[in-house]
Amino acid sequence: MRPSAVHLLSARASGLAADLELAATLYLPDPADGLPAPGLVVGHGAGSRRARHDAFCREACFQGFAVLAVDLRGHGDSAGAADGPLEHDILAAAAFLRGHGAVDGRHLCYRGSSMGGFYGLKAAPEAGFTALALLCPASERVILDALDEDDPEPATMAAGGGAAQPPMMAAGGGAAQPAAPTRWDLPHLKAYFERQDSLALAARVRCPVLLVHARADSVVPFAHSLALAQHLAGDTTLVALAGGTHTSAQHDPAIHRLATRWLLDQVKNACTERT
């Protein structure tokens, strides 16, 4: 396994200004048979960053994925501010993996948590993902309610002022490091989410989807994943967790293994269908 820092370019919403530079970490499996590995993009939640998902990325890489974890715009080490169309960042990550010589660009998957789950739905049709794993995916209503309080992610951020300081984030090596403050463009972010409809987005997603949600989630109601499951156009697997919180599944080793195995099964199924 060879984690390395990389940088991507993502389009701005207007298309007029220079592209945004995004920070990401690429995890490449040790080549066993010389064949390219399936790719996996990892998206985080509001106020978080890619380092928070290092344990999952390492597990997925160990199981055979080439993993790219990205700091979405305004988060972590990436440029810009979170202004709404963060699906462009996911599309940039997918394009980077497709262009990498060690990656099988025909088979790209996505794993997203909370707000990253919403943007996975948004990006999926254009990205051409083979499968999605969404953990406690956020709805536009939850995000809008938080924006009304100037607090884009009440579960993980301190309210007030639009730009908030997230809690201490665990870095890749396990040592705690202070994360850079998340940069929010609240007016544009709110206008963006007022135009969104998660259920309509779900109806456009035809690849298999794994939904993992804690029944006791106090941030995004479990009912949201139930509604997504009813609207998703492709095969859907829903895992309802009896315990846990909005964020616990994101960091549970058992869920890491479950999601990775499920995604690999979808890649194998897609390979079978192509032959």
N, C-alpha and C positions, 0 to 999 in steps of 0.2 A: 504494500500500500504506500502510495507516494503523494500525500497531500501537498498542494502547492497553491500559492496565492496567484490569482489571475485578475485581469481587468476586462470588462466588457463595455460596449457602447450601446445605450438604449435611446430610442427616439424621444424627444420632448413632444408634448401634446400638440404644440403649435406647428412643429415641423420647421420653424423658422430659425430658431436658435441652434447653437451647437448641441450635438448629442451629449447626453449625460454619461459620465464615467461611473461604472458600477464596480464595486469590489466583490470578489467571489473566491471561494476555495474549491479547487478541483481535486477529487480523490480518485486515483486510478488504481484498479486492482493489478496485482502482479500477473503478467501475462502467463497463462498456463499452456494454451494450445496455439497461441499466435493469432487467434481470432479476435475481432473487435468486440468490445463489451457493450451490452445495452446501456443506454444513458438514463440518468435520473436527475431531474431538477428538484431542488428543495427550497421551498418558500416559507418564510417565517411570518409571525403575527405582527400586529401593530405595536410599535415601541420595542421590538425585539431586534435580533440580528442573527447572522448565520452561525456564529460561534455557539449559540445556544443549542444548536442541533448537531453538534460535532459527534456525539455518541451515536445518533441514528445514522449519520453519514458514514461513519466507520463500519457500523454493522452492515449497511447496505453494500459498501465497497467490499467488505470481506466476503459477502455472499455473491459477488460477481458484477455489481453495477459500477459503471463510471459515473460518479456523483458530482454534481455541481451545485454547491450551496451559495446563494447570492444574497448580499445585503440589498434590499430594495431601496429605491431612491429615498433620500432623507434619513436613512437608517444606517447605523454602524459606520463603516468606512466609505460608503458610497456618497456621491455628490448629490446636489439638488435638494429638493424638499418633496415630501409626500403630498402631491397635488391632485391625485385622482387616478389617472390612467397607468397604474403600476403594472398592468398586464403587459405593457411594452417591455418591462424589465424581464418578465418571465419569457417572453418571446425572444428577447436578446440572448437569454441563457440557453434556450432551446437551439437557437441558431449557432451559438458557440459550440455546443456539443455535437451538432450535426456536422460541423466543419472540422472536428477533431479526428485525426487519423486513428486513434485508439478506440473510437466509439462507433457502434453500429447505428447510424443515423436513422435507420428504418424503424428502430424500436426505442423510443424515448418515453419515459414515464414521468410522473410528477407526484410529489408528496408535499402537501401544504397544510399549515396549521392556522386556525382562527381566520384572521384577515387573509393570510396566505391561501386558505381554502377557498375563500370567495374569488380571489384572483386566479386560482387554478381553473375554476369553472369558466371565468371570463375568457381566459387565454386558450382553453383546450381546443376549440374547433380550428383556430388558425395555427396553433402549435402542432396539431396532428399527433397528440399524445396517444400512446398505446393504451395507457390506463392511468387513473388518478387514485391516489389515496388521500382523503381529506379528513383531518382530525378536528373535531368540533368547529366546522366551518362557520364563519361569521355571516350574518345576514346584513343587508343594507340598512335595515331598520335598527339593529343593534348599534351599528357604527354611527348612524345619524343621531340616535339618542345620546351617544357618548359625545359626539361633536357639539351637540347643543349645550353640553356642560364643559366645553373646551377640553375634553379628555378623551382622545381617540381610542384608548383601551383602558377602561377603568380597572380591569383585573390586574394590570401590570404597571400602570403609570400613575404619577401624582398629578392631580388636576390643577388646572389654572394656566392662563397665559398662552395657550396654544402650543408652545414648545415645552415639553416636560422631560425630566431626567428619569430614565428607567432605573430599576434597581440594579444592583451589581450582577453582572452577567458572568457565567462560568466560561472561561476560555477553553480552547481546544485541549490544553494540557491539564485541565482540571483546576488551575489556579484562578481565583477570582480577580477580575480586572474591572475598573470602572468603565462603563460604556459611554460613548459619546452621546450627548443629548440628541434625541430624535428631532428632526426639523419638519414642521408641519406647515403646509399652506392651507389653512383651514377654510377660507372662502371657496377656493377651487375644489378642495376635497369634498366639502358639503354639496356644492353644485353638482359634482360628479355623481355622488351617491344618491342624490335626489332623482337621478335619471335611471337608476339601476333597478333590476327586478331579478332576484336570484332564481326564482322559479322559472322565469322565461329563459334565463341563461342555462339552467339545468336541462331544459327541453331541447337545447341545441347540442348537448353533449352525448355522443353516441358510443364512445368507448366505455369499457367497464369501469365502474367506480366503487371504491371501498370507502364507506363512511364509518368513522369511529367517533362515538359521542358518549360522554358521561351523562347518565340520566339526571344527576344532581347538578349539572352545570348551571351556575348562577349568573353567567355572563351571556352565553348564547343558549337559549332554551333547546332542550333535546328535541322538541317538536319541530324545530327548523330542519334537522336532518331527516326526520320522518317525512316532512313535506318535500324535501329534495328527492328522497327516494321515490316518491310517487310521480315526480315530474321528469326524472332522468330518463333519457331515451334508450340507453343501453342497459346491459346487465348491471345490477346493483347489489352489493353486499353491505348490510348494515350491522355493525357490532355495537350493541348497547351495553355500556359498562355500568354495573350495579353501583360501584363506588367511584371515587375520584372527583376532580374538579375540572375547570375549564382548561387548565394547562397540564394536568398530571399525565394524560395519555401521551403528550408530546415527548415526555422524558422517561417513559416506562420501558425498560428493556424488553419485557414480554410483548408490548405493542410494537416495538421496533422490529422484532423478529416476525411477528404476525404480518405486519404491513409489507416487509421485505419479501417474505415467502409468497404472499398474495400477488404482489407486483411481478415477481419472477414467473409465477404460474400464468399470468396474463401474457407475458412475453412469449413463453413457451407455446401457449395456445395460438398466439398470432403467428408464430413461426410455422406451426402445423397447418394453419389455414392457408399459408402462402405456398406450401409444397403440394 
